[in-house]
Amino acid sequence: MASSEDTKDTTAEVALGEPVSLKADGIIKNHVMGTMAAATVPVPAFDVAAISVIQMRMIQKLAELHGQQFSDAIAKNVLTSLVSSVLGYSAGIVAVSSVVKVLPGVGTLAGMATLTSVAGATTYAVGQVLNRHFEDGGGLDDLSVDDVANYGRQQFKRGKNIARNMAKSGKEPA
């Protein structure tokens, strides 16, 4: 006999026409590609702002997918906390990667290459952490960043490989 949890998952899958996990993977993948594209904008600070907006949109879509309330203010706090816990001391790399783009030629290319990888990996990690949290029945207002920090760092490492493969192939990973 199926538990109410099994029934809930099946109902969500039928309503969406595809399994929730596949829909979530698609949302995350699309936003990873979006942040990687935004990272190539040669305008310092604009690139980082665009990446943040894309990540906020991903959080909103994942929350909606899982029937969770979305609050812009709470999502901003969650995003900031997650990115800080995932990147740790590497957060400075994002700022430097953006600013170094003002240097013609090599600076622009180096900044884009570094920021592209970090943006994709961070977006992937944030998406995976929140998707798992939502799957477990949590919401934006009850996420403990301390509880998910290790998982976030694991997903960041995985996301770096995925972003690197996406950048090399110019398309989504297999």
N, C-alpha and C positions, 0 to 999 in steps of 0.2 A: 504494500500500500504506500502511495506517495505521501510524503509529508507536505505540510502547507508551504514550506520553503521550496520544495520541488515544483509544486503547482504554481507558485508565484513566478519562478523562473520561466516555466513553460508559457504562462500567460504573457509575460513580457516578450518572449521570443515570438509568439504568434502575433501579438499586436504590432510588433515592429517588422515582421516579415523575415527576420533573420536573427540569429542568436545575439543577445545583448553583447556578449564578449567580442563578436566579430564587428559589431557596430562600434564598440568602444575602440577596438584596434584601428578601425578606419579613421575615427575622429582623431586619435593620437597621431597616426601616420600623416594625415593631412596637415595637421598643425606643426608637426616636426618639419615637413617640407616648407611650410609657410615661414617659420622662423629662420630656417636656413636661407631662404630667399631674401628675407628682410635683412639678414646679417651681411649681405653683399652690397647693401646700399652704402655708397661711399661717404655719407654725411655722418660725422661723429654725433653721438647722442640721439639722433633721429633713429638710427638702427636699433639701439637698445630700447627706445620708446616703442617702436613698432613691434619688436619681439615681445615686450610685455603685454601689449594690446592683444596680440595673437594668442599668447598663453592664457590671458584672461578669458578670451572667447572659448578656448578649449575647455577651461574649467566650467564655464557656463554650459556648454554642450554636454559634457560628461554628467554634470549635475542634473540637467534635464533628462538625459537618457535614463538615469537611475531614479527619477522621480524625487530628487532632492531639491530643497529650496536653494536659490541662488541669491546671494547678496553681494553687490559690487564691493562694498567696504570689507566684508569678511573675506571675500575671495582675494582682495589685494593683500590683506594681512597673511593669509595662508600662502599665497604665491611668494611673497617676500620671505617668509619663514622657511618654506620648503627650499627655495633657491639658495638661501644662506646655508641651510643644513646640508644640502647636496654639494654645493660648490665649496663651502668653507672658505679657506684662504684663497681659493682660486677665483673668488668674486672679483678681485683686483685685475685678473687677466681679462675679464670682460670689459672693464673700463679702459684698460690700456689698449686692448684690441680695437676698441672703437676710436679712441683718440689718435692712435698711430696712423689711422687712415688719412690724416691730414698731410702726411709725408708723401709726396708724389712717388709713383712707381712702386718700389719695393715695400714701402710702408703701407700703401693701400692694399697691395696683394697679401702681405703678411697679416694685416688686420682682418681682412675678409676671410682668409683661410682659418685663422684661429677662432674668430667669432662664429663662423659658420658651424664648425664642429661643436663648440661649446653650446651654442644656441640650440642646435638639434638635440644634443645629448641631454641638456637640461629640460627641454620641453618633453622629451620622451620620459625622463625620470618623473617629472611632476605628473604627467598624464598617467603613468603606471601606478604611482603611489595613490593618487586620488581615485582612480578606477577601482583599485583593490579596496580602498577604504569605503567607497560607495557600495561595492559588492557585499561588503561585510555589514551593511546597514547603517554606516556612519554618514554624517553630514558635514558640511563645511564648518559648522559651529562647534563640532566636537572632535576635530582632528588634533591629535597630540603629535607635534612634529618630532619630539624626542622619541616617541614610540616607533615612528616610521623612518627615522634618519638612516639606519643601516640599510633598510630595503631601498631607500632613495639613492644611496651611494652605489649600491649594486646595480640599480637600474640606470644610473648615470654612466657607469662603466659600459654596460651593455649598449646604452644609447650612443656612446662615442663610436663604437664599432658600426652600429647601424647608420649613424650620420656619415661616417667615413665612406661606407659602402654606397650610400645614396649619392654622395657627392661624386664619387668615382664613376658610378654608372649613369648618373643623371636621371635615375628613376628609383622607385621604391624597392626595398629589399625583398628577397624571395621569402 
